[in-house]
Amino acid sequence: MKRSVLTRYRVMAYVTAVMLMILCVCMVFKYGFDTGEGLTLVVSQLHGVLFIIYLVFAFDLGSKAKWPIGKLLWVLVSGTIPTAAFFVERKVVREIEPLVTEGSPQPVKA
């Protein structure tokens, strides 16, 4: 598996987790203090788009790593639980790192 597959997943896991935490703060302000309704709308839509990208990259990683369906679903759902993506991402990287190969071909010695 190429390193780029893992890197794409890692970036989107962090971005999705941070955006979800920002969305949670916006929701507290919207419903708790009656302020920031416009910002909450923008952040929620942005998080939604980023989450879809995260799902695509996580599914790509899972299919190339040949994960069972339960593990793949857990990784996909972790983007919906605040801070869970941080922990799941670390576990996934430790597991996938030995499977990663560099993209450049190795010279053959005669």
One Martini backbone bead per residue (centre of mass of N, CA, C, O) as a GRO file, in nm:
protein
  110
    1MET     BB    1   0.099   0.035   0.019
    2LYS     BB    2   0.066   0.360   0.004
    3ARG     BB    3   0.136   0.645   0.180
    4SER     BB    4  -0.092   0.832   0.065
    5VAL     BB    5  -0.332   0.683   0.187
    6LEU     BB    6  -0.257   0.739   0.483
    7THR     BB    7  -0.229   1.048   0.468
    8ARG     BB    8  -0.514   1.117   0.384
    9TYR     BB    9  -0.649   0.997   0.629
   10ARG     BB   10  -0.504   1.160   0.851
   11VAL     BB   11  -0.590   1.442   0.765
   12MET     BB   12  -0.901   1.391   0.771
   13ALA     BB   13  -0.921   1.306   1.064
   14TYR     BB   14  -0.825   1.573   1.187
   15VAL     BB   15  -1.016   1.769   1.044
   16THR     BB   16  -1.281   1.637   1.136
   17ALA     BB   17  -1.232   1.654   1.443
   18VAL     BB   18  -1.201   1.960   1.461
   19MET     BB   19  -1.472   2.037   1.330
   20LEU     BB   20  -1.647   1.891   1.541
   21MET     BB   21  -1.557   2.061   1.782
   22ILE     BB   22  -1.646   2.332   1.665
   23LEU     BB   23  -1.942   2.251   1.632
   24CYS     BB   24  -2.000   2.204   1.931
   25VAL     BB   25  -1.945   2.494   2.019
   26CYS     BB   26  -2.156   2.625   1.836
   27MET     BB   27  -2.401   2.476   1.961
   28VAL     BB   28  -2.374   2.592   2.241
   29PHE     BB   29  -2.413   2.887   2.152
   30LYS     BB   30  -2.684   2.856   2.005
   31TYR     BB   31  -2.852   2.698   2.246
   32GLY     BB   32  -2.734   2.845   2.512
   33PHE     BB   33  -2.695   3.176   2.390
   34ASP     BB   34  -2.827   3.279   2.124
   35THR     BB   35  -2.564   3.245   1.924
   36GLY     BB   36  -2.426   3.181   1.607
   37GLU     BB   37  -2.606   3.074   1.365
   38GLY     BB   38  -2.437   3.128   1.108
   39LEU     BB   39  -2.178   2.978   1.193
   40THR     BB   40  -2.310   2.702   1.234
   41LEU     BB   41  -2.395   2.661   0.943
   42VAL     BB   42  -2.114   2.670   0.814
   43VAL     BB   43  -1.975   2.450   0.988
   44SER     BB   44  -2.173   2.219   0.922
   45GLN     BB   45  -2.126   2.214   0.616
   46LEU     BB   46  -1.821   2.175   0.621
   47HIS     BB   47  -1.823   1.914   0.782
   48GLY     BB   48  -1.990   1.749   0.583
   49VAL     BB   49  -1.790   1.755   0.348
   50LEU     BB   50  -1.542   1.646   0.506
   51PHE     BB   51  -1.676   1.378   0.590
   52ILE     BB   52  -1.707   1.261   0.308
   53ILE     BB   53  -1.406   1.255   0.249
   54TYR     BB   54  -1.333   1.075   0.486
   55LEU     BB   55  -1.498   0.828   0.396
   56VAL     BB   56  -1.344   0.776   0.136
   57PHE     BB   57  -1.056   0.744   0.260
   58ALA     BB   58  -1.127   0.522   0.467
   59PHE     BB   59  -1.233   0.318   0.262
   60ASP     BB   60  -0.976   0.296   0.098
   61LEU     BB   61  -0.798   0.194   0.326
   62GLY     BB   62  -0.973  -0.054   0.410
   63SER     BB   63  -0.962  -0.200   0.133
   64LYS     BB   64  -0.644  -0.219   0.119
   65ALA     BB   65  -0.630  -0.364   0.418
   66LYS     BB   66  -0.861  -0.573   0.460
   67TRP     BB   67  -1.103  -0.515   0.633
   68PRO     BB   68  -1.340  -0.570   0.827
   69ILE     BB   69  -1.653  -0.444   0.857
   70GLY     BB   70  -1.639  -0.357   1.157
   71LYS     BB   71  -1.384  -0.184   1.141
   72LEU     BB   72  -1.476   0.005   0.917
   73LEU     BB   73  -1.720   0.120   1.070
   74TRP     BB   74  -1.564   0.238   1.309
   75VAL     BB   75  -1.394   0.436   1.143
   76LEU     BB   76  -1.634   0.587   1.014
   77VAL     BB   77  -1.779   0.668   1.292
   78SER     BB   78  -1.546   0.834   1.435
   79GLY     BB   79  -1.635   1.112   1.285
   80THR     BB   80  -1.901   1.149   1.496
   81ILE     BB   81  -1.704   1.151   1.746
   82PRO     BB   82  -1.577   1.332   1.967
   83THR     BB   83  -1.223   1.256   1.955
   84ALA     BB   84  -1.215   0.965   1.823
   85ALA     BB   85  -1.032   1.011   1.571
   86PHE     BB   86  -0.766   1.040   1.722
   87PHE     BB   87  -0.751   0.745   1.835
   88VAL     BB   88  -0.805   0.583   1.576
   89GLU     BB   89  -0.572   0.695   1.409
   90ARG     BB   90  -0.340   0.584   1.583
   91LYS     BB   91  -0.418   0.284   1.555
   92VAL     BB   92  -0.409   0.267   1.246
   93VAL     BB   93  -0.115   0.351   1.204
   94ARG     BB   94   0.017   0.118   1.364
   95GLU     BB   95  -0.108  -0.103   1.174
   96ILE     BB   96  -0.026   0.014   0.875
   97GLU     BB   97   0.279   0.087   0.861
   98PRO     BB   98   0.395  -0.205   0.773
   99LEU     BB   99   0.227  -0.188   0.481
  100VAL     BB  100   0.404   0.033   0.383
  101THR     BB  101   0.510   0.164   0.074
  102GLU     BB  102   0.702   0.293  -0.144
  103GLY     BB  103   0.662   0.454  -0.457
  104SER     BB  104   0.941   0.379  -0.535
  105PRO     BB  105   1.139   0.198  -0.714
  106GLN     BB  106   1.355  -0.066  -0.688
  107PRO     BB  107   1.654  -0.163  -0.752
  108VAL     BB  108   1.813  -0.412  -0.938
  109LYS     BB  109   2.037  -0.659  -0.866
  110ALA     BB  110   2.278  -0.862  -1.052
   0.00000   0.00000   0.00000
